[in-house]
Amino acid sequence: MLRQSEPTSSTLQLVANDMSGIMEKLDTRELDLGDGEYDTTDASAAAERLSFMAIYNTVGFKEPAAKVFLSSPITAKILAVERFTSAQDRFNVTTQRSVNKSMPAVFKIELKHGEFTWLVKRKEKHFMELHRELRTYKTFMRLPLPTRSHTVKRHSATRSEARQMPNLPKGGGDELCREEQVSSRRKQLEDYLNNLLKMPMYRNYHATMEFIDVSQMSFIHDLGPKGLEGMVLKRSGGHRIPGINCCGRSRMCYRWSKRWLVVKDSFLLYMKPDSGAISFVMLVDKEFSIQMDSKDTETKHGVRINSLSRSLVLKWNSYRHARWWGQFIEDFVRKHGSAFLTEHRFGSFAREELNIPAKWTMNRGDQSIISQLRREMGDQWINYISIAGLRTHAELEGKLVTELIYVHSKMLIADDNTVIIGSANINDRSMLGKRDSEVAVIVEDSETVTAVMDGQEYQAGKYALQLRLECFKTILGAHTDPSIDVSDPVSNQFYKEVWMATCARNATIYQRVFRCLPSSDVRNILELEGYLAKSGLDKEDPARAHEELKKIRGFLVQFPLQFLSEQNLLPPIGSKEAMVPMEVWT
């Protein structure tokens, strides 16, 4: 029996061309609704939230793995039917009662998905084009083409969807003459779109998502409200680099690329449709402005968006479309991002925030936690809060030496579930790009294990728990002393017998051996002079000093809170330092 040859790419292309030709001849409107499988999600149920991390996992717009929608349903409502009476009066919008037969109707559609609401405008021909493409898509899903991507799409579709799709009743085209025709067609298109959005097979198709202006950036709550989205032509160049005068304003230097534009409250970005990659982000700042005149945009049907970082030129296929986008971006930013459009003190990009919790510190000021505890219990607050440092020792050229461990890196472990590693100061010093950049990583555990806190079991994040235990073992010396139990960090036994005991023992040994400074035994300048006059064991008895240092466990030491506590550290009266306001030194 002869083995059949494998179909080649040219064969598959011929099949696709034949099917496209067949679909062009089909009546794409005479379809039965049938018993299709609908999305039965409860509209009253709380919708899930897409994680902010989704911005790092974008894929191509045509990929079936693209995560776009929430778990809640999408509803559509046609609010109005608009007509533009003349070319000179394109934006005097009339309602369906004033109908001009020669002008096409534009349907203003309101869509709702969870907490998000947005508007799109579509003509009759756009509905027809979408329906035709969905018919072609449905037909191809029935063909067992021997490609991996097609097989994945076909299997996922046939498992979850019926093979029926909503019908698009035959209409009168873009030219609707009477009010009754407009009202009837408005209802037909609204029902068609709602039925279509109930069927995941068609709702998740890239043509449908483009029709309703949604993408993988649309429903991420941490990015703010949903603004306008859509495919645009973007002109290259326009970047403003400080200190560099860029050339290239000649038309021959420009390159036009198709990009998906996303408008948010404080920024806009565009993405590459083929890969889903975010190519550029433009922040709203005090120089943000929109220009729509052809002299400013240097192109037909264009919009220029200016900011401190770039002058971005976009282009559409009609004057009306360009004006719609330009006006919407300007209104949306002024409504939701007005705080970034004004001049702020010190030339900062962000406004001044008053009375925010971050202004209060742990150990300074009347409202700090230590000051509040001291008012309630005096110096007994030390039984509940410890302030510690890290110290190490070594032998250098035959001499014993010691030094505090100055750890500038930052890490915070919260509730054994969330870990913040690194530093990301949101200020001009760190974000202007002229100095070292700062990066912080937030790690949130998705897998939990059973742990103990204050004698009670709880579910802790696997990574955060192991990281905390490793840190505790390292600074307490538990790796070399198995008797140290760090599993319950807030129990009285651990706090007093392990943590505080280790702090005090290590600090006492270091002070006896090295006479370390700073020290709580030194409360004023007179005591400092007497303290420095005495030598430690490292100089008087090195052998005994070695024996004492063997008792050190880990690196933890008490912080010398009483160092120079009785000394007036203000600059002398009459000095130039005394003339400087106190705020400079604190």
C-alpha positions in Angstrom: 0.0 0.0 0.0 1.5 3.3 -1.1 2.2 5.9 1.6 0.5 9.2 1.0 2.8 12.2 0.8 2.7 14.9 3.5 0.9 18.1 2.5 3.3 20.9 1.9 3.0 24.6 2.9 2.1 25.4 -0.7 -0.7 22.9 -0.6 -2.1 24.3 2.6 -1.9 27.8 1.1 -4.0 26.6 -1.9 -6.6 25.2 0.5 -6.7 28.5 2.4 -7.1 30.4 -0.9 -9.9 28.1 -2.1 -11.7 28.4 1.3 -11.4 32.2 1.2 -12.9 32.2 -2.3 -15.8 30.0 -1.2 -16.5 32.1 1.8 -16.6 35.3 -0.3 -19.5 33.6 -2.3 -21.5 32.5 0.8 -24.3 34.6 2.2 -22.8 35.3 5.6 -26.0 36.6 7.1 -28.4 33.7 6.6 -27.3 31.6 9.6 -29.2 29.8 12.3 -28.5 30.4 15.9 -29.1 26.8 16.8 -28.3 25.4 20.2 -24.8 26.8 20.6 -22.9 26.5 23.8 -23.0 29.8 25.7 -20.9 31.2 28.5 -23.1 30.7 31.5 -21.1 32.8 33.9 -23.2 34.4 36.6 -23.2 38.2 36.0 -23.7 38.9 39.7 -20.6 36.9 40.8 -17.5 38.8 41.7 -15.0 38.9 38.8 -11.5 37.8 39.3 -8.7 40.3 39.0 -5.9 39.9 36.5 -2.5 40.2 38.2 -0.2 43.1 37.4 2.4 40.4 36.5 0.3 39.7 33.4 2.1 42.6 31.6 5.3 40.5 31.6 3.6 37.5 30.1 2.0 38.9 26.9 1.8 36.8 23.7 0.9 37.5 20.1 -2.6 38.8 19.6 -3.6 35.7 17.5 -2.2 33.2 20.1 -5.0 31.1 21.8 -3.0 31.4 25.1 -3.6 35.2 25.3 -5.2 36.0 28.7 -7.6 38.9 28.0 -11.0 38.6 29.7 -12.1 38.4 33.3 -14.5 35.7 34.5 -17.5 38.0 34.3 -19.6 38.3 31.1 -19.5 41.1 28.6 -22.6 43.1 27.6 -23.1 45.5 24.8 -25.6 48.3 24.3 -26.0 50.6 21.3 -26.5 54.0 22.8 -27.0 56.1 19.7 -26.7 56.1 15.9 -24.7 59.1 14.7 -24.5 60.7 11.3 -22.2 63.4 10.0 -24.1 65.9 7.9 -21.2 67.3 5.9 -17.5 67.3 5.5 -17.2 70.8 7.0 -19.4 69.9 9.9 -18.2 66.4 10.7 -18.4 66.7 14.4 -21.9 68.1 14.7 -23.4 64.7 15.7 -27.0 64.2 14.9 -29.2 61.5 16.3 -31.2 58.9 14.4 -34.1 61.3 14.0 -32.1 63.5 11.6 -31.2 61.0 8.9 -29.3 61.8 5.7 -29.5 58.9 3.2 -26.1 59.7 1.6 -24.1 59.5 4.9 -23.3 56.1 6.6 -24.6 55.5 10.1 -22.1 55.1 13.0 -23.3 53.0 15.9 -22.1 54.2 19.3 -21.7 51.0 21.4 -21.2 50.9 25.2 -19.6 47.7 26.5 -19.3 46.5 30.1 -17.1 43.8 31.6 -16.8 43.6 35.3 -15.9 47.0 36.7 -14.8 48.3 33.2 -17.0 50.3 30.9 -15.9 51.7 27.5 -17.3 53.0 24.2 -16.6 51.9 20.6 -18.0 53.3 17.3 -18.7 50.9 14.4 -20.4 51.1 11.1 -22.6 48.5 9.4 -19.7 47.4 7.2 -17.6 46.6 10.3 -20.2 44.2 11.6 -20.3 42.5 8.1 -16.5 42.2 8.0 -16.4 40.7 11.5 -19.2 38.2 10.6 -17.5 37.2 7.4 -14.2 36.6 9.2 -15.8 34.6 11.9 -17.6 32.4 9.3 -14.2 31.7 7.7 -12.7 30.9 11.1 -15.5 28.6 12.0 -15.1 26.7 8.7 -11.3 26.4 9.2 -11.9 24.9 12.6 -13.7 22.0 11.0 -10.8 21.2 8.7 -8.2 18.9 10.2 -5.2 20.8 8.9 -1.9 19.1 9.9 -0.3 22.0 11.7 0.4 22.2 15.4 -1.1 25.6 16.0 -4.3 24.7 14.1 -4.7 21.5 16.0 -4.5 23.2 19.3 -7.1 25.8 18.3 -9.3 23.1 16.8 -9.3 20.8 19.8 -9.9 23.6 22.3 -12.8 25.0 20.2 -14.5 21.7 19.7 -14.3 20.7 23.3 -15.8 23.9 24.7 -18.1 25.3 22.0 -21.0 24.3 19.8 -20.5 24.8 16.1 -23.3 27.3 15.7 -22.9 31.1 15.8 -25.4 34.0 16.0 -27.0 35.1 12.8 -26.6 38.5 11.4 -30.0 39.4 9.8 -29.8 41.0 6.4 -29.8 44.8 6.6 -30.0 47.7 4.3 -26.3 48.5 4.4 -24.8 51.8 5.7 -27.6 53.9 4.2 -30.7 53.7 6.5 -33.4 56.1 5.4 -36.2 56.0 7.9 -36.2 56.2 11.7 -37.9 52.9 11.9 -35.1 51.2 9.9 -32.5 52.8 12.2 -34.2 51.6 15.3 -34.8 48.1 14.0 -31.3 47.7 12.8 -29.9 49.0 16.0 -31.7 46.3 17.9 -30.6 43.6 15.5 -26.9 44.5 15.8 -27.1 44.8 19.6 -28.6 41.3 19.9 -26.1 39.9 17.5 -23.1 41.3 19.4 -24.4 40.2 22.8 -25.0 36.7 21.5 -21.6 36.6 20.0 -19.9 37.7 23.2 -21.6 34.9 25.1 -19.7 32.3 23.1 -16.1 32.0 24.2 -15.0 30.5 20.8 -15.9 33.7 19.0 -15.4 36.1 21.8 -11.7 35.0 22.2 -11.0 35.2 18.5 -8.6 38.1 17.7 -10.9 39.7 15.2 -13.7 40.0 17.8 -11.3 41.4 20.3 -10.1 44.0 17.8 -13.7 44.8 17.0 -14.5 45.6 20.6 -11.1 47.3 21.3 -9.7 45.0 23.9 -6.2 43.5 24.5 -4.2 41.8 27.2 -3.7 45.3 28.8 -7.4 46.1 29.0 -8.6 44.6 32.3 -5.6 44.7 34.6 -7.0 46.7 37.5 -3.6 48.0 38.7 -3.2 49.8 35.3 -6.2 52.0 36.0 -9.5 52.4 34.1 -9.9 51.2 30.5 -9.4 53.8 27.9 -9.4 53.8 24.1 -7.5 51.0 22.3 -7.0 50.1 18.7 -4.7 49.4 15.8 -2.9 52.5 14.5 0.0 53.4 12.3 2.9 54.7 14.3 5.7 56.9 12.9 9.3 56.1 14.0 11.5 58.7 15.7 10.5 61.7 17.8 12.4 60.7 20.9 13.8 63.6 23.0 17.1 62.7 24.5 18.5 65.3 27.0 21.7 66.9 25.8 21.4 65.5 22.3 20.0 67.3 19.2 18.6 64.6 17.1 18.1 65.0 13.4 15.9 63.1 11.0 12.9 65.4 10.4 12.9 64.6 6.7 10.1 62.4 5.5 12.6 59.9 4.0 13.8 59.1 7.6 10.4 58.0 8.8 9.1 54.5 9.0 5.5 53.6 9.6 4.6 50.5 11.6 1.3 48.9 12.7 0.9 48.9 16.5 -1.8 48.4 19.0 -2.3 51.6 21.0 -3.5 51.5 24.7 -4.6 54.7 26.5 -4.6 54.7 30.3 -5.1 57.4 32.9 -1.4 58.4 33.4 0.3 56.8 30.4 -0.2 55.4 27.0 1.7 52.5 25.3 1.8 50.6 22.1 2.4 46.9 21.5 3.5 44.7 18.6 0.5 42.6 17.5 2.6 39.7 16.3 4.5 39.1 19.6 2.4 41.1 22.1 5.6 42.9 23.3 5.2 46.4 24.8 7.4 48.5 22.6 7.1 52.0 24.2 5.4 53.6 27.2 4.8 57.4 27.2 4.1 58.9 30.7 1.7 61.8 31.1 3.7 64.9 32.3 3.4 68.7 32.4 4.3 69.0 28.6 1.7 66.5 27.5 -0.4 67.9 24.6 -2.4 66.7 21.6 -2.1 68.3 18.1 -4.4 67.3 15.3 -3.8 69.9 12.6 -2.1 68.6 9.4 0.6 71.2 9.7 1.6 70.0 13.2 1.3 66.3 12.4 3.0 66.6 8.9 0.7 63.8 7.7 -2.8 63.3 6.5 -5.3 62.1 9.1 -2.7 62.2 11.9 -2.4 63.1 15.6 0.8 64.3 17.3 1.2 63.4 21.0 3.8 65.5 22.8 5.5 64.9 26.2 8.9 65.6 27.8 10.3 62.3 26.4 8.9 62.1 22.9 6.8 63.6 20.1 4.8 60.7 18.8 2.9 60.9 15.5 0.1 58.4 14.8 -2.1 58.0 11.6 -5.5 56.7 10.8 -7.4 56.0 7.6 -9.9 58.9 8.0 -10.2 62.4 9.3 -13.1 61.5 11.5 -11.3 58.5 13.1 -8.2 60.6 13.8 -10.2 63.4 15.4 -12.1 60.8 17.5 -8.9 59.4 18.8 -7.2 62.8 19.5 -10.2 64.2 21.3 -10.7 61.1 23.4 -7.0 60.9 24.5 -7.1 64.6 25.5 -10.4 64.3 27.4 -9.5 61.0 29.1 -6.1 62.2 30.3 -7.5 65.5 31.6 -10.2 63.6 33.5 -8.1 60.9 35.0 -4.5 62.2 35.0 -4.9 65.9 35.7 -2.5 65.6 38.6 0.4 65.0 36.2 -0.4 67.9 33.9 0.4 70.7 36.3 3.6 72.2 37.6 4.7 70.8 41.0 7.1 72.1 43.6 10.8 71.5 43.0 10.0 70.7 39.3 8.8 67.2 40.4 6.7 65.1 38.1 4.4 64.1 41.0 2.2 66.3 43.2 2.8 66.7 46.9 1.0 64.2 49.0 0.0 65.3 52.5 -0.6 63.3 55.7 0.3 59.9 54.2 1.3 57.1 56.6 4.8 56.8 55.2 5.8 60.1 56.8 5.8 58.6 60.3 8.9 56.6 61.3 9.4 53.8 63.8 11.8 55.6 66.2 11.5 59.3 65.6 8.8 61.9 66.4 5.9 61.9 68.8 3.8 59.7 66.7 6.4 56.9 66.2 5.7 53.5 67.6 8.5 53.8 70.2 7.3 57.2 71.4 3.7 55.9 71.8 4.9 52.8 73.7 7.2 54.9 76.0 4.1 57.1 76.9 2.3 53.9 78.0 5.0 51.9 79.7 8.2 53.9 80.0 11.4 52.0 79.1 9.5 48.6 79.2 9.0 48.9 75.4 12.4 47.2 75.0 10.6 43.9 76.1 8.5 44.1 72.8 10.8 45.7 70.2 14.5 45.0 69.7 16.9 47.1 67.6 19.9 45.1 66.6 23.0 45.3 64.4 25.4 42.9 62.8 29.0 42.6 63.7 31.8 40.2 62.6 35.5 39.6 63.4 38.6 38.1 61.8 42.4 37.9 62.1 44.3 40.3 59.8 48.1 40.0 59.7 48.2 38.3 63.0 45.9 40.8 64.7 42.3 40.4 65.8 40.0 43.0 64.1 36.3 43.6 64.2 33.8 45.7 62.1 30.1 46.3 61.9 28.4 44.7 58.9 26.9 47.6 56.9 24.1 46.1 54.8 22.8 48.6 52.3 20.7 46.1 50.4 17.0 45.9 51.3 14.7 43.0 51.9 11.3 42.8 53.6 9.5 39.6 54.4 5.8 40.2 55.2 3.5 37.6 56.8 5.7 34.8 55.5 3.9 35.3 52.1 5.3 38.3 50.3 9.0 39.2 49.9 10.3 42.6 48.6 13.9 42.4 47.5 15.9 45.5 46.4 15.2 49.2 46.3 13.0 51.3 43.9 12.8 54.9 45.1 10.2 56.8 43.1 12.0 60.1 43.0 14.0 62.2 40.6 17.4 61.0 41.9 16.6 57.4 41.1 14.4 57.7 38.1 15.9 60.4 35.8 18.3 57.9 34.3 21.4 59.9 34.9 22.5 57.7 37.8 22.4 54.1 38.8 19.0 52.7 38.3 17.2 50.9 41.2 15.2 47.8 40.9 12.9 46.0 43.4 11.3 42.6 43.0 8.1 41.5 44.7 7.8 37.8 45.2 4.3 36.5 46.2 4.0 32.8 47.1 1.4 30.7 45.4 2.3 27.5 47.2 1.9 27.2 51.0 3.1 24.9 53.7 2.2 24.5 57.4 4.2 26.6 59.9 4.0 27.8 63.5 3.6 31.4 64.7 3.1 32.2 68.4 2.3 28.5 69.0 -0.4 28.3 66.4 -0.3 26.6 63.0 -0.9 28.7 59.9 -0.3 28.5 56.1 3.0 30.2 55.1 4.4 30.8 51.7 6.9 28.1 50.9 9.6 30.5 49.5 9.1 33.3 52.0 9.1 30.9 55.0 12.3 29.2 53.9 14.0 32.6 53.2 13.1 33.9 56.6 14.3 30.7 58.4 17.6 30.9 56.5 18.1 34.5 57.4 17.4 33.8 61.1 19.7 30.8 61.1 22.5 32.8 59.5 22.5 35.8 61.9 21.9 33.7 65.0 24.4 31.0 64.2 21.9 28.2 64.1 23.8 26.4 61.3 26.6 25.6 63.8 24.3 25.2 66.9 21.4 22.8 66.3 19.9 23.7 69.7 18.7 27.0 68.3 15.1 26.7 67.1 14.0 29.5 64.8 10.6 28.0 63.7 8.5 30.3 65.9 9.9 33.8 65.9 7.3 35.6 68.0 7.1 33.2 71.0 8.3 34.5 74.3 10.8 31.6 74.6 12.4 32.5 71.2 12.4 36.3 71.8 13.9 36.2 75.3 16.0 33.0 75.4 17.3 33.0 71.8 17.1 36.4 70.2 17.7 38.8 73.1 20.2 36.4 74.8 22.2 36.1 71.6 22.2 39.9 71.1 23.4 40.6 74.7 26.0 37.8 74.8 27.6 38.7 71.4 27.6 42.4 72.3 29.2 41.8 75.7 32.0 39.6 74.2 32.8 42.1 71.5 33.0 45.0 74.0 35.3 43.0 76.3 37.6 41.9 73.5 37.7 45.0 71.3 36.3 47.9 73.4 33.9 48.6 70.4 32.4 52.0 69.6 29.7 53.0 69.6 28.8 51.6 73.0 25.9 52.2 75.5 28.6 52.5 78.2 29.6 55.9 76.7 26.9 58.5 77.4 28.9 61.7 77.1 32.3 63.0 76.0 33.9 62.6 79.5 33.0 58.9 79.5 34.2 58.5 76.0 37.7 59.8 77.0 37.9 57.3 79.9 36.6 54.5 77.7 39.2 55.0 75.1 42.0 55.0 77.7 41.5 51.3 78.4 42.6 48.5 76.1 40.6 45.4 75.2 41.7 41.7 75.5 42.8 41.8 71.8 45.8 43.8 73.0 46.2 42.8 76.6 45.7 39.0 76.3 45.3 37.8 72.6 45.1 34.1 73.7 42.1 34.8 76.0 40.6 37.0 73.4 40.6 34.0 70.9 38.9 31.9 73.5 36.2 34.5 74.2 35.5 35.0 70.4 34.7 31.2 70.1 31.6 31.9 72.2 30.2 34.2 69.5 27.1 32.8 67.7 26.2 34.3 64.4 26.5 38.1 63.8 23.7 39.6 65.9 24.5 42.3 68.5 22.6 44.8 70.5 22.3 48.3 69.0 23.9 50.9 71.4 20.8 53.0 72.0 22.4 55.0 74.8 25.6 56.1 73.0 26.1 59.8 73.8 22.5 60.1 75.0 23.6 62.6 77.7 25.6 64.8 75.3 24.3 67.9 73.6 25.2 67.3 70.0 24.0 70.7 68.7 26.8 72.8 67.0 28.3 75.5 69.2 26.5 78.9 69.4 28.1 81.3 67.0 29.5 78.7 64.6 28.4 78.6 61.0 26.8 75.2 61.5 24.5 76.7 64.2 23.2 79.2 61.7 21.8 76.5 59.4 18.2 75.5 60.1 17.7 72.2 62.1 15.8 70.6 59.2 19.1 70.4 57.3 20.6 68.1 59.9 17.6 65.9 60.6 
